[in-house]
């Protein structure tokens, strides 16, 4: 992976930065930097719109499934592949991801590469669950730029070569990753709808069937009185109060995330692999379970209208 492939990752994650666009005036000398800034302004506005207004998750497709050779029994270590179907989604930084072809992750090769004397939990960062002798993995995606179309350019350094070339295009692509991680029971991603990372009160359980934090604690007396007086509409009003103070005072919305890469990673599926009696990992479909419904989804207005119509007598 080159630096150019992720040149937009850090910029897209800096939501506290004010966006700047180029000012065009007669006679003003503008170069490559101005053109790049103009493109960056428009794409980052779109990214922030999707992040703040729509959240992150799957819009359609991107189904994780299993393909494997015929196995004689559940203990046979065979070629097993994870397939990700075509689909559309928004990653954790608000970048749109569109895939029009299936992608493959060779699960057997991944397991063998991460095993340490067949004790994968020692090298897999906590994916082992001793309660039921299993290994947990998760498939995540994020937006990825791919340089292409090399073209000759002017050399910027002495002795840089007689024919320097640079990519003339950046393609919008998807990056898939497989991570060993034991899921937490109270992980909000287990809910059908996962709110954006900046909504801390919602992530704490406001919409997931657990006791919500009291949004009135951050309200002034006038607001608290109004909230109490309109208790009959308290569901929506409490949600509004939670979103009103979700960012806190002068807080970066990504303070809880240490790296932009982690912020961008978006869950597609969780995978459970049953280990054998000796706690050895076996690549075999008889030992593998996949759950695609644990991922966060982005719901469109059309879907909500269709759902309302189907529920309305």
C-alpha positions as semicolon CSV with decimal commas, in nm:
position;residue;x (nm);y (nm);z (nm)
1;X;0,000;0,000;0,000
2;X;0,144;0,334;-0,106
3;X;0,106;0,672;0,058
4;X;-0,092;0,794;-0,243
5;X;-0,356;0,525;-0,189
6;X;-0,446;0,674;0,149
7;X;-0,366;1,040;0,089
8;X;-0,731;1,134;0,151
9;X;-0,774;0,923;0,467
10;X;-0,637;1,173;0,719
11;X;-0,801;1,471;0,553
12;X;-1,141;1,304;0,544
13;X;-1,118;1,230;0,917
14;X;-1,042;1,590;1,021
15;X;-1,397;1,712;1,067
16;X;-1,288;2,006;1,280
17;X;-1,107;2,167;0,987
18;X;-1,290;2,442;0,799
19;X;-1,326;2,371;0,429
20;X;-1,163;2,615;0,189
21;X;-1,241;2,659;-0,178
22;X;-1,038;2,831;-0,447
23;X;-1,116;3,192;-0,540
24;X;-1,075;3,262;-0,912
25;X;-0,980;3,614;-1,019
26;X;-0,857;3,753;-1,353
27;X;-0,480;3,743;-1,374
28;X;-0,438;3,519;-1,068
29;X;-0,173;3,249;-1,114
30;X;-0,305;2,909;-1,005
31;X;-0,119;2,580;-1,025
32;X;-0,162;2,212;-0,943
33;X;-0,218;2,283;-0,572
34;X;-0,519;2,504;-0,650
35;X;-0,675;2,241;-0,875
36;X;-0,625;1,974;-0,609
37;X;-0,779;2,203;-0,344
38;X;-1,082;2,262;-0,563
39;X;-1,141;1,888;-0,603
40;X;-1,076;1,827;-0,233
41;X;-1,328;2,092;-0,127
42;X;-1,617;1,936;-0,320
43;X;-1,545;1,574;-0,228
44;X;-1,499;1,654;0,142
45;X;-1,828;1,846;0,148
46;X;-2,000;1,535;0,012
47;X;-1,819;1,312;0,263
48;X;-1,930;1,529;0,556
49;X;-2,287;1,541;0,427
50;X;-2,302;1,162;0,419
51;X;-2,130;1,127;0,757
52;X;-2,349;1,373;0,947
53;X;-2,684;1,315;0,777
54;X;-2,677;0,946;0,685
55;X;-2,423;0,776;0,911
56;X;-2,237;0,465;0,800
57;X;-2,312;0,108;0,700
58;X;-2,452;-0,097;0,415
59;X;-2,702;0,048;0,171
60;X;-2,747;-0,269;-0,035
61;X;-2,561;-0,592;-0,098
62;X;-2,203;-0,660;0,018
63;X;-2,316;-1,001;0,147
64;X;-2,041;-1,216;0,299
65;X;-2,081;-1,585;0,212
66;X;-1,872;-1,901;0,214
67;X;-1,735;-2,109;-0,073
68;X;-1,541;-2,427;-0,009
69;X;-1,430;-2,757;-0,157
70;X;-1,614;-3,078;-0,079
71;X;-1,512;-3,202;0,265
72;X;-1,514;-3,563;0,384
73;X;-1,582;-3,453;0,742
74;X;-1,579;-3,146;0,966
75;X;-1,217;-3,209;1,072
76;X;-1,069;-3,187;0,722
77;X;-0,862;-2,871;0,659
78;X;-0,969;-2,764;0,309
79;X;-0,968;-2,463;0,079
80;X;-1,226;-2,215;0,208
81;X;-1,304;-1,871;0,070
82;X;-1,508;-1,576;0,192
83;X;-1,700;-1,410;-0,091
84;X;-1,828;-1,051;-0,073
85;X;-2,105;-0,980;-0,321
86;X;-2,147;-0,654;-0,517
87;X;-2,307;-0,373;-0,321
88;X;-2,304;-0,013;-0,201
89;X;-2,220;0,128;0,141
90;X;-2,084;0,425;0,335
91;X;-1,773;0,374;0,544
92;X;-1,712;0,513;0,891
93;X;-1,584;0,847;0,758
94;X;-1,876;0,904;0,524
95;X;-1,704;0,791;0,202
96;X;-1,927;0,612;-0,050
97;X;-1,814;0,264;-0,154
98;X;-1,957;0,101;-0,464
99;X;-1,858;-0,248;-0,577
100;X;-1,999;-0,396;-0,898
101;X;-1,818;-0,729;-0,879
102;X;-1,765;-1,001;-0,620
103;X;-1,447;-1,008;-0,412
104;X;-1,275;-1,304;-0,251
105;X;-1,083;-1,343;0,074
106;X;-0,895;-1,673;0,098
107;X;-0,985;-1,774;0,453
108;X;-0,767;-2,086;0,456
109;X;-0,456;-1,888;0,357
110;X;-0,539;-1,614;0,609
111;X;-0,578;-1,863;0,894
112;X;-0,254;-2,039;0,807
113;X;-0,067;-1,708;0,781
114;X;-0,190;-1,595;1,125
115;X;-0,148;-1,922;1,309
116;X;0,131;-1,964;1,562
117;X;0,169;-2,338;1,618
118;X;-0,205;-2,373;1,562
119;X;-0,285;-2,136;1,850
120;X;-0,426;-1,850;1,647
121;X;-0,558;-1,655;1,947
122;X;-0,199;-1,578;2,050
123;X;-0,146;-1,382;1,726
124;X;-0,501;-1,276;1,650
125;X;-0,553;-1,000;1,907
126;X;-0,821;-1,148;2,126
127;X;-1,039;-1,338;1,879
128;X;-1,044;-1,656;2,089
129;X;-1,348;-1,732;2,303
130;X;-1,269;-1,995;2,563
131;X;-1,633;-2,018;2,668
132;X;-1,733;-2,218;2,361
133;X;-1,385;-2,296;2,219
134;X;-1,424;-2,078;1,911
135;X;-1,244;-1,810;1,713
136;X;-1,422;-1,486;1,619
137;X;-1,335;-1,284;1,309
138;X;-1,495;-0,981;1,148
139;X;-1,500;-0,863;0,788
140;X;-1,478;-0,485;0,748
141;X;-1,466;-0,247;0,453
142;X;-1,362;0,110;0,384
143;X;-1,305;0,340;0,090
144;X;-0,965;0,312;-0,081
145;X;-0,807;0,515;-0,360
146;X;-0,612;0,328;-0,625
147;X;-0,357;0,517;-0,841
148;X;-0,372;0,433;-1,212
149;X;-0,292;0,559;-1,564
150;X;0,079;0,642;-1,530
151;X;0,192;0,934;-1,744
152;X;0,525;1,114;-1,793
153;X;0,578;1,421;-1,574
154;X;0,851;1,677;-1,515
155;X;1,124;1,562;-1,280
156;X;1,110;1,742;-0,943
157;X;1,454;1,631;-0,820
158;X;1,799;1,613;-0,973
159;X;1,889;1,271;-1,113
160;X;1,531;1,154;-1,056
161;X;1,545;0,951;-1,376
162;X;1,519;1,016;-1,744
163;X;1,152;0,919;-1,770
164;X;0,968;1,008;-1,446
165;X;0,602;0,904;-1,436
166;X;0,315;0,966;-1,199
167;X;-0,045;0,838;-1,179
168;X;-0,287;1,064;-1,364
169;X;-0,602;0,912;-1,210
170;X;-0,723;0,791;-0,869
171;X;-0,989;0,521;-0,886
172;X;-1,256;0,485;-0,615
173;X;-1,218;0,132;-0,476
174;X;-1,313;-0,080;-0,178
175;X;-1,068;-0,218;0,077
176;X;-1,171;-0,537;0,259
177;X;-1,000;-0,658;0,573
178;X;-1,032;-0,960;0,802
179;X;-0,972;-0,894;1,173
180;X;-0,972;-1,132;1,469
181;X;-1,197;-0,982;1,736
182;X;-1,422;-1,127;2,001
183;X;-1,751;-0,928;1,992
184;X;-1,885;-0,761;2,304
185;X;-2,242;-0,835;2,409
186;X;-2,321;-0,464;2,446
187;X;-2,157;-0,369;2,117
188;X;-2,401;-0,124;1,948
189;X;-2,308;-0,274;1,611
190;X;-2,511;-0,580;1,713
191;X;-2,825;-0,368;1,672
192;X;-2,985;-0,350;1,326
193;X;-2,914;0,024;1,317
194;X;-2,572;0,153;1,416
195;X;-2,554;0,530;1,476
196;X;-2,250;0,731;1,361
197;X;-1,949;0,727;1,590
198;X;-2,002;1,083;1,714
199;X;-2,338;1,014;1,878
200;X;-2,207;0,898;2,215
201;X;-2,541;0,900;2,405
202;X;-2,695;0,686;2,129
203;X;-2,398;0,450;2,127
204;X;-2,445;0,414;2,502
205;X;-2,782;0,252;2,445
206;X;-3,038;0,524;2,380
207;X;-3,186;0,337;2,084
208;X;-3,086;-0,020;2,162
209;X;-3,330;-0,131;2,428
210;X;-3,109;-0,045;2,726
211;X;-3,144;0,229;2,986
212;X;-3,063;0,556;2,806
213;X;-2,856;0,833;2,949
214;X;-3,071;1,122;3,074
215;X;-3,041;1,396;2,809
216;X;-3,194;1,648;3,050
217;X;-2,871;1,650;3,251
218;X;-2,708;1,870;2,986
219;X;-3,007;2,099;2,935
220;X;-3,063;2,441;3,090
221;X;-3,364;2,493;3,324
222;X;-3,587;2,633;3,048
223;X;-3,511;2,333;2,824
224;X;-3,567;2,089;3,108
225;X;-3,909;2,244;3,177
226;X;-4,002;2,221;2,811
227;X;-3,888;1,857;2,793
228;X;-4,101;1,768;3,099
229;X;-4,408;1,954;2,966
230;X;-4,397;1,761;2,638
231;X;-4,348;1,416;2,785
232;X;-4,618;1,273;2,554
233;X;-4,378;1,333;2,266
234;X;-4,079;1,242;2,478
235;X;-3,936;0,978;2,246
236;X;-3,850;1,214;1,964
237;X;-3,778;1,505;2,196
238;X;-3,537;1,296;2,405
239;X;-3,364;1,189;2,087
240;X;-3,329;1,553;1,980
241;X;-3,191;1,644;2,323
242;X;-2,937;1,363;2,299
243;X;-2,822;1,474;1,955
244;X;-2,810;1,838;2,069
245;X;-2,533;1,760;2,317
246;X;-2,385;1,450;2,154
247;X;-2,056;1,621;2,067
248;X;-1,999;1,776;2,407
249;X;-1,827;2,114;2,444
250;X;-1,564;2,179;2,179
251;X;-1,489;1,812;2,132
252;X;-1,350;1,660;1,815
253;X;-1,615;1,410;1,696
254;X;-1,342;1,149;1,647
255;X;-1,164;1,191;1,981
256;X;-1,265;0,841;2,084
257;X;-1,097;0,694;1,776
258;X;-0,720;0,691;1,779
259;X;-0,667;0,644;1,408
260;X;-0,856;0,749;1,098
261;X;-0,814;0,395;0,967
262;X;-1,009;0,254;1,260
263;X;-1,273;0,521;1,216
264;X;-1,318;0,430;0,849
265;X;-1,349;0,054;0,902
266;X;-1,713;-0,054;0,877
267;X;-1,844;-0,395;0,976
268;X;-1,983;-0,632;0,712
269;X;-2,010;-0,962;0,901
270;X;-1,894;-1,155;1,204
271;X;-1,756;-1,505;1,163
272;X;-1,740;-1,777;1,426
273;X;-1,505;-2,074;1,374
274;X;-1,546;-2,373;1,605
275;X;-1,202;-2,504;1,708
276;X;-1,133;-2,877;1,749
277;X;-1,078;-3,054;2,080
278;X;-0,708;-2,958;2,077
279;X;-0,796;-2,593;2,015
280;X;-0,662;-2,608;1,661
281;X;-0,825;-2,398;1,391
282;X;-0,968;-2,594;1,096
283;X;-1,069;-2,434;0,767
284;X;-1,391;-2,622;0,707
285;X;-1,745;-2,494;0,631
286;X;-1,886;-2,738;0,886
287;X;-1,713;-2,535;1,158
288;X;-1,784;-2,184;1,026
289;X;-2,086;-1,961;1,089
290;X;-2,142;-1,620;0,927
291;X;-2,384;-1,349;1,045
292;X;-2,441;-1,056;0,805
293;X;-2,722;-0,900;1,011
294;X;-2,491;-0,774;1,286
295;X;-2,363;-0,501;1,055
296;X;-2,489;-0,140;1,064
297;X;-2,724;-0,036;0,783
298;X;-2,802;0,300;0,624
299;X;-3,177;0,339;0,570
300;X;-3,304;0,552;0,283
301;X;-3,627;0,759;0,298
302;X;-3,775;0,534;0,030
303;X;-3,720;0,230;0,251
304;X;-3,886;0,400;0,546
305;X;-4,186;0,501;0,333
306;X;-4,218;0,145;0,203
307;X;-4,197;0,009;0,558
308;X;-4,460;0,255;0,681
309;X;-4,695;0,157;0,402
310;X;-4,651;-0,213;0,476
311;X;-4,730;-0,157;0,846
312;X;-5,022;0,079;0,790
313;X;-5,358;-0,106;0,780
